Amino acid sequence: MAAPHPPRTADHWWRDAVIYQVYPRSFADGDGDGIGDLAGARARLSHLADLGVDAVWFTPWYASPMVDGGYDVADYRAIDPAFGTLEEAEKLIAQAAEMGIRVIVDIVPNHVSDQHPWFRAAVEAGPGSPERELFHFRPGRGEHGELPPNDWPSQFAGPTWTRVPDGEWYLHLFTPEQPDLNWDHPAVRREHEDILRFWFERGVAGVRIDSAALLVKDPALADFQEGVDAHPYIDQDGLHDIYRSWRAIADEYGAVFVGEVWLPDAERFARYLRPDELHTAFNFTFLTCPWEPDRLRAAIDDTLAEHAPVGAPATWVLCNHDVTRTVTRYGREDTAFDFATKAFGTPTDLDLGTRRARAAALLTLALPGSVYLYQGEELGLPEAEVPRDRIQDPMHFRSGGTDPGRDGCRIPLPWNADAPHAGFGSRDEPWLPQPAGWAAYAVDRQSDDPESMLTLYRRALLLRRTEKGFGDGPLTWLPAPEGVLAFGRPHGLLCVVNLSATPVELPPHERLLLCSGTLTPDGRLPADTAVWLRG
């Protein structure tokens, strides 16, 4: 086991933390059944300690039918048997703490599984029952109620309403197996406050809030109208009272929140980050930005400007369990990310994408605020094209097969190049197939390679922890050639990223801390390469 590294200042660790995202099904398989689990995660905590992260965020590990990768929760107080037990989760939280790593869990407040006891009772109880008031049940439109109650668009492809045998319809912004909760009901609010306390009592340091801007609906469930300012189910004003009550609970335990808030309006986005609401929110402006200097600079400026009025730190994310992996995205002609543009067979230059991903790693880690790393990002894993007969993501099926879904970024990790299934598990084939050549990315192979992506990340995170100027604080843009981003941080720290097509001169400096590639023989910074300097 790696030696624990000292945690950052306890009160404000989240303002500049490096947080590693674990998708449990694909991280590490401890019992050999082909599905990642908590035993596997505990056995691999040393990898996270060696990497140098401050915290680890686990996507849902709760009891679930797994229709949507665990985001269809049947019981928030139980661990899914595929992953282990509540006792194992408690051991994992404690073991991580001993190594200086905090644990963040995922809460999914917008909806539950259709196998949740509340929803099963609601279906059985019938129209007009108190049980149905916990959800959004409505009679249909049309002569015989055969039409959905409204025309709201889905967050996934497909319909947002499903009819039950007694004729009523229920709302689900995602799959039919994920009925939306009615957040106007006090029992829904009390239940989630109790869930927060349940996990905080077990030593959890924070909560990631899934679909954080969707919980509250227009009470009239009015039809969606394009061009109308108030969206009927996104960013409703009633959300802020909910998060203020949650913040009071988190403050009791010294815990923190990060919200999944997809909003184009900077002013409304910042409202979620007021001092009595969420501590942080994911920065999707940066995540979806293409590898273009002007667009990246604008995304950075916009992000910092959004957060400044409320004094909240920015978060920087290159990929997660829902989006195309960075190496692949940056190797395509269209380097931005949009669910609508994903397609099977998109040409990709992985060498180019890897070079850019290495530079992007140094860029993000030099920016002020906190950084989220998705599992495998430190290995430079590409997006995998999953055979159609092995795809499990409901986004694929609800699109009629046109969307490849998100399974390509969820392939089980390679740990040992020469072991079965690249060391992910010992016995059964992984739940998603690992592509040919996956073992080349294995942790053990990269650990011995001074030029590997893993080595780059380890060096970068060590420098970020030990050198002055990183993390929270100001950023100053510096003069630079066209196509180059250059900025200064406190204590003379400099970051230069060359997005132009030709090598460029480095600015005056005393010491080179780290480079994402190799400088030219005459000491210039090549294209698609980043460097950290001490001025």
ZAMARGU-4260 file (C-alpha; in steps of 0.2 Angstrom, whole numbers, plus 5000, padded with zeros to 4 digits):
<rodrens>
0) 5000/5000/5000 | 5006/5017/4996 | 5011/5029/5010 | 4997/5042/5013 | 5000/5059/5007
5) 4995/5074/5018 | 4977/5081/5014 | 4975/5099/5009 | 4969/5112/5021 | 4954/5103/5028
10) 4941/5117/5028 | 4944/5121/5009 | 4952/5106/5002 | 4938/5106/4988 | 4943/5122/4981
15) 4959/5115/4972 | 4957/5096/4974 | 4961/5083/4961 | 4946/5071/4961 | 4946/5054/4952
20) 4930/5047/4946 | 4927/5029/4948 | 4914/5020/4937 | 4913/5004/4949 | 4907/4992/4935
25) 4923/4995/4925 | 4936/5000/4938 | 4942/4984/4946 | 4935/4966/4948 | 4939/4959/4965
30) 4929/4942/4964 | 4932/4938/4945 | 4914/4938/4939 | 4918/4951/4926 | 4910/4966/4935
35) 4919/4979/4944 | 4916/4979/4963 | 4921/4987/4979 | 4933/4974/4984 | 4942/4977/4967
40) 4942/4996/4971 | 4949/4993/4988 | 4963/4983/4981 | 4967/4997/4969 | 4967/5012/4981
45) 4986/5012/4980 | 4985/5016/4962 | 4975/5032/4967 | 4987/5036/4981 | 5002/5034/4969
50) 4993/5045/4956 | 4992/5058/4970 | 4973/5062/4970 | 4964/5071/4984 | 4947/5062/4983
55) 4938/5049/4973 | 4920/5050/4967 | 4911/5034/4965 | 4896/5034/4953 | 4881/5025/4960
60) 4885/5009/4969 | 4867/5007/4976 | 4855/4993/4974 | 4849/4995/4956 | 4842/4985/4942
65) 4856/4993/4932 | 4845/4999/4917 | 4855/5015/4917 | 4871/5010/4924 | 4865/5012/4942
70) 4857/5029/4940 | 4841/5020/4942 | 4842/5018/4961 | 4831/5005/4970 | 4838/5008/4988
75) 4850/5022/4993 | 4855/5013/5009 | 4861/4997/5002 | 4875/4993/4990 | 4871/4983/4975
80) 4875/4964/4977 | 4886/4965/4961 | 4897/4978/4970 | 4897/4971/4987 | 4890/4976/5004
85) 4887/4991/5015 | 4901/4985/5026 | 4913/4984/5012 | 4908/5002/5007 | 4912/5008/5025
90) 4928/4999/5024 | 4933/5007/5008 | 4929/5024/5015 | 4939/5021/5030 | 4954/5014/5020
95) 4954/5028/5008 | 4954/5040/5022 | 4970/5032/5030 | 4978/5035/5013 | 4974/5053/5013
100) 4960/5051/5000 | 4942/5057/5003 | 4927/5048/4996 | 4912/5057/4986 | 4896/5048/4982
105) 4884/5051/4969 | 4866/5055/4973 | 4852/5054/4960 | 4838/5065/4967 | 4828/5068/4951
110) 4821/5050/4949 | 4822/5032/4956 | 4821/5015/4949 | 4804/5008/4944 | 4808/4994/4957
115) 4810/5007/4971 | 4797/5002/4985 | 4789/5019/4983 | 4785/5017/4965 | 4779/4999/4966
120) 4767/5005/4979 | 4761/5020/4969 | 4757/5009/4954 | 4748/4997/4965 | 4738/5010/4974
125) 4730/5017/4959 | 4724/5035/4954 | 4721/5048/4967 | 4731/5039/4980 | 4744/5047/4992
130) 4757/5035/4985 | 4755/5042/4968 | 4758/5060/4975 | 4777/5056/4977 | 4778/5055/4958
135) 4770/5064/4943 | 4755/5053/4938 | 4742/5061/4927 | 4728/5057/4916 | 4731/5057/4898
140) 4725/5069/4884 | 4713/5064/4870 | 4696/5057/4870 | 4701/5041/4880 | 4717/5047/4888
145) 4727/5039/4875 | 4739/5054/4873 | 4753/5059/4885 | 4749/5073/4897 | 4761/5085/4889
150) 4774/5086/4875 | 4790/5088/4885 | 4806/5082/4877 | 4816/5068/4885 | 4834/5070/4891
155) 4837/5053/4882 | 4829/5050/4865 | 4811/5043/4866 | 4795/5048/4875 | 4794/5056/4893
160) 4778/5048/4898 | 4773/5029/4901 | 4755/5023/4903 | 4751/5011/4917 | 4737/4998/4916
165) 4724/5009/4925 | 4726/5022/4912 | 4736/5035/4920 | 4753/5041/4914 | 4769/5044/4924
170) 4783/5056/4920 | 4801/5050/4917 | 4814/5062/4909 | 4825/5048/4906 | 4820/5030/4904
175) 4803/5022/4908 | 4812/5013/4922 | 4817/5030/4930 | 4801/5038/4936 | 4803/5056/4941
180) 4800/5061/4959 | 4788/5075/4964 | 4799/5087/4974 | 4784/5098/4979 | 4780/5084/4991
185) 4788/5086/5009 | 4791/5067/5010 | 4803/5067/4995 | 4813/5081/5003 | 4814/5073/5020
190) 4819/5056/5012 | 4834/5064/5003 | 4839/5074/5018 | 4840/5058/5028 | 4850/5049/5014
195) 4863/5063/5015 | 4864/5061/5033 | 4865/5042/5031 | 4881/5044/5020 | 4889/5058/5029
200) 4888/5048/5045 | 4898/5035/5036 | 4912/5046/5033 | 4908/5052/5015 | 4917/5069/5012
205) 4905/5075/4998 | 4891/5072/4986 | 4890/5073/4967 | 4872/5078/4963 | 4866/5070/4947
210) 4855/5081/4935 | 4855/5094/4948 | 4845/5107/4938 | 4830/5095/4934 | 4822/5091/4950
215) 4808/5104/4951 | 4794/5104/4938 | 4782/5117/4933 | 4767/5113/4944 | 4755/5114/4929
220) 4766/5102/4918 | 4762/5114/4904 | 4768/5110/4886 | 4786/5114/4881 | 4787/5131/4872
225) 4802/5135/4862 | 4808/5152/4865 | 4800/5155/4882 | 4811/5160/4895 | 4806/5148/4909
230) 4809/5130/4905 | 4796/5119/4912 | 4808/5107/4920 | 4826/5114/4919 | 4832/5127/4932
235) 4816/5131/4941 | 4818/5143/4955 | 4811/5131/4968 | 4828/5121/4966 | 4837/5134/4977
240) 4827/5131/4993 | 4831/5113/4991 | 4850/5116/4990 | 4850/5128/5004 | 4842/5115/5015
245) 4855/5102/5009 | 4869/5114/5012 | 4864/5116/5030 | 4866/5098/5032 | 4883/5097/5023
250) 4889/5111/5034 | 4885/5100/5050 | 4897/5087/5043 | 4910/5098/5034 | 4905/5089/5018
255) 4904/5097/5001 | 4893/5096/4985 | 4897/5096/4967 | 4882/5098/4955 | 4879/5092/4938
260) 4872/5108/4931 | 4871/5110/4912 | 4865/5128/4909 | 4870/5140/4896 | 4865/5156/4906
265) 4881/5161/4916 | 4871/5172/4929 | 4858/5158/4932 | 4872/5145/4934 | 4881/5155/4947
270) 4865/5156/4958 | 4868/5137/4962 | 4885/5142/4969 | 4880/5156/4981 | 4888/5153/4998
275) 4873/5145/5006 | 4870/5133/4991 | 4882/5121/4982 | 4901/5122/4984 | 4905/5118/4966
280) 4897/5113/4950 | 4904/5104/4934 | 4910/5115/4921 | 4903/5109/4905 | 4908/5124/4895
285) 4926/5118/4895 | 4922/5100/4893 | 4913/5102/4877 | 4925/5115/4870 | 4935/5110/4854
290) 4954/5110/4854 | 4955/5128/4847 | 4965/5142/4856 | 4952/5156/4855 | 4938/5145/4860
295) 4947/5137/4874 | 4953/5154/4880 | 4935/5161/4880 | 4929/5145/4889 | 4942/5148/4903
300) 4937/5167/4904 | 4919/5163/4904 | 4921/5150/4917 | 4931/5161/4929 | 4919/5175/4926
305) 4904/5164/4930 | 4912/5159/4947 | 4919/5176/4952 | 4903/5185/4958 | 4899/5171/4971
310) 4917/5167/4976 | 4916/5149/4971 | 4930/5139/4963 | 4929/5133/4945 | 4930/5114/4941
315) 4939/5108/4926 | 4934/5092/4917 | 4940/5084/4901 | 4929/5069/4901 | 4918/5058/4911
320) 4907/5042/4910 | 4895/5050/4898 | 4906/5058/4885 | 4918/5053/4872 | 4936/5050/4879
325) 4948/5064/4877 | 4961/5055/4867 | 4948/5050/4854 | 4939/5067/4854 | 4954/5077/4851
330) 4960/5065/4837 | 4944/5069/4827 | 4940/5083/4814 | 4927/5089/4826 | 4936/5090/4843
335) 4921/5097/4852 | 4908/5086/4861 | 4890/5085/4857 | 4879/5070/4860 | 4870/5074/4843
340) 4886/5072/4833 | 4892/5055/4840 | 4892/5042/4827 | 4899/5025/4823 | 4915/5024/4813
345) 4920/5042/4815 | 4938/5043/4809 | 4951/5046/4823 | 4970/5050/4823 | 4975/5043/4840
350) 4992/5049/4839 | 4986/5067/4837 | 4973/5064/4850 | 4985/5057/4863 | 4997/5072/4860
355) 4983/5084/4862 | 4976/5075/4878 | 4994/5076/4886 | 4994/5095/4883 | 4976/5097/4889
360) 4981/5088/4905 | 4994/5101/4909 | 4982/5115/4904 | 4968/5109/4916 | 4980/5105/4930
365) 4987/5123/4929 | 4970/5132/4929 | 4963/5139/4946 | 4951/5128/4955 | 4948/5109/4956
370) 4951/5096/4943 | 4941/5080/4939 | 4950/5065/4931 | 4939/5051/4924 | 4946/5033/4927
375) 4958/5028/4913 | 4961/5046/4908 | 4978/5044/4917 | 4981/5030/4905 | 4977/5039/4889
380) 4963/5026/4885 | 4954/5029/4869 | 4935/5028/4866 | 4931/5010/4861 | 4919/5005/4848
385) 4908/4992/4856 | 4901/4978/4845 | 4882/4982/4842 | 4877/4965/4850 | 4886/4970/4866
390) 4880/4988/4869 | 4870/4990/4885 | 4868/5009/4886 | 4849/5014/4885 | 4854/5029/4875
395) 4858/5018/4860 | 4842/5008/4860 | 4831/5024/4863 | 4839/5032/4848 | 4834/5018/4837
400) 4852/5012/4836 | 4859/5028/4828 | 4868/5034/4844 | 4882/5023/4849 | 4879/5026/4867
405) 4891/5029/4881 | 4898/5011/4883 | 4914/5016/4873 | 4920/5026/4888 | 4915/5013/4901
410) 4927/4998/4895 | 4935/4990/4910 | 4952/4996/4914 | 4968/4987/4910 | 4979/4984/4925
415) 4992/4970/4921 | 4997/4968/4903 | 5000/4949/4904 | 4985/4944/4915 | 4968/4938/4909
420) 4957/4952/4904 | 4972/4964/4906 | 4971/4961/4925 | 4953/4968/4927 | 4947/4952/4934
425) 4953/4934/4936 | 4940/4923/4929 | 4925/4929/4919 | 4925/4940/4903 | 4922/4958/4908
430) 4904/4965/4906 | 4910/4975/4891 | 4923/4968/4880 | 4940/4975/4880 | 4946/4979/4863
435) 4961/4971/4855 | 4977/4979/4861 | 4970/4986/4877 | 4984/4978/4887 | 4996/4990/4879
440) 4988/5003/4891 | 4990/4993/4907 | 4995/5002/4923 | 5010/4990/4925 | 5017/4993/4908
445) 5015/5012/4909 | 5022/5013/4927 | 5039/5007/4920 | 5038/5019/4905 | 5045/5037/4908
450) 5036/5043/4893 | 5019/5036/4896 | 5003/5045/4900 | 5002/5038/4918 | 5020/5044/4921
455) 5015/5062/4915 | 5000/5062/4926 | 5010/5056/4941 | 5023/5069/4939 | 5010/5083/4936
460) 5000/5079/4951 | 5016/5078/4962 | 5021/5095/4955 | 5004/5102/4958 | 5005/5097/4976
465) 5022/5102/4980 | 5026/5118/4969 | 5019/5135/4973 | 5006/5143/4962 | 4995/5129/4957
470) 4977/5127/4963 | 4965/5141/4969 | 4970/5159/4965 | 4972/5171/4951 | 4976/5169/4933
475) 4984/5181/4921 | 4985/5179/4902 | 5002/5183/4894 | 5007/5189/4877 | 5009/5175/4865
480) 5010/5171/4847 | 4994/5167/4837 | 4987/5150/4842 | 4996/5149/4858 | 4989/5150/4876
485) 5001/5157/4889 | 4996/5162/4907 | 5004/5165/4923 | 4999/5159/4941 | 5006/5165/4957
490) 5024/5164/4962 | 5030/5165/4944 | 5022/5149/4938 | 5019/5149/4919 | 5009/5138/4908
495) 5011/5138/4889 | 5001/5128/4877 | 5005/5128/4858 | 4989/5125/4848 | 4997/5131/4832
500) 5004/5121/4818 | 5022/5126/4821 | 5035/5126/4836 | 5036/5142/4846 | 5049/5150/4857
505) 5047/5148/4876 | 5045/5164/4886 | 5060/5169/4898 | 5060/5157/4912 | 5072/5150/4926
510) 5067/5132/4926 | 5057/5120/4916 | 5045/5110/4927 | 5036/5098/4915 | 5033/5096/4897
515) 5019/5086/4889 | 5031/5081/4875 | 5048/5084/4869 | 5055/5101/4865 | 5063/5103/4848
520) 5082/5102/4847 | 5083/5121/4847 | 5072/5122/4863 | 5055/5127/4855 | 5038/5120/4860
525) 5031/5109/4847 | 5013/5110/4841 | 5000/5102/4852 | 5012/5102/4867 | 5011/5111/4884
530) 5024/5116/4896 | 5025/5122/4914 | 5039/5134/4918 | 5045/5144/4933 | 5048/5162/4928
</rodrens>
